[in-house]
Amino acid sequence: MDCTGCTDTSSVVRDVDIWKVRRMDDHNYTVVFSVDQWITKSRKRKMVKVSYEVTVHVDQAGNLVIIKNSTICGLPAKSAYEPKVADTDSNMDEATLEEMNAFLKTFFKLYPTANASELAYYVKENALKPIDKDYVLSELINPIYRKKDRRVQVSVSVKYLDQQTKAAQVSQFDLTLEKNRNWMIVK
């Protein structure tokens, strides 16, 4: 094969991000996504990000088919919105905060592998379902406590180490705690 003018170019997809899914009708959707890829040409490497819009049809069985080819488009702009940062109630006593921290550390240490009957000791009426994951608790990140009547609303990020993928997994939880004899997650 004559390869006059050919270049030694290759690409490797690094990441794909879905930015927007818009329902057009009962079975058709437009999807805006971007692709990050490394382009290597003559031993020079650069990162390229390109955005596309595609139209997808979903049939009765949930199967997908692209009905309009990917078309180049612009990325949605980043919003200037900044979430309001909450603080823990200043009128909560230190002993109660330490008690709730200890409860949450114990709970989140057991949560990944706990079954429904084990969770019942910590969680009221299935407020959290079992997840059956091989995660090891790393830390609670910035728990924020807000007292509301006899309950305490907690917003906390929980960092786990996934034993299967060896990746860090950070999940955000918004919980409601209540204390009768012991603390329980009620919502």
Secondary structure by P-SEA (a helix, b strand, c coil): cccccccbbbbbbccccccccccccccbbbbbbbbbbbbbcccbbbbbbbbbbbbbbbcccccccccccbbbbbcccccccccbbbbccccccaaaaaaaaaaaaaaaaacccccccccccccccccccccccccccccccbbbbbbcccbbbbbbbbbbbcccccbbbbbbbbbbbbbcccccccc
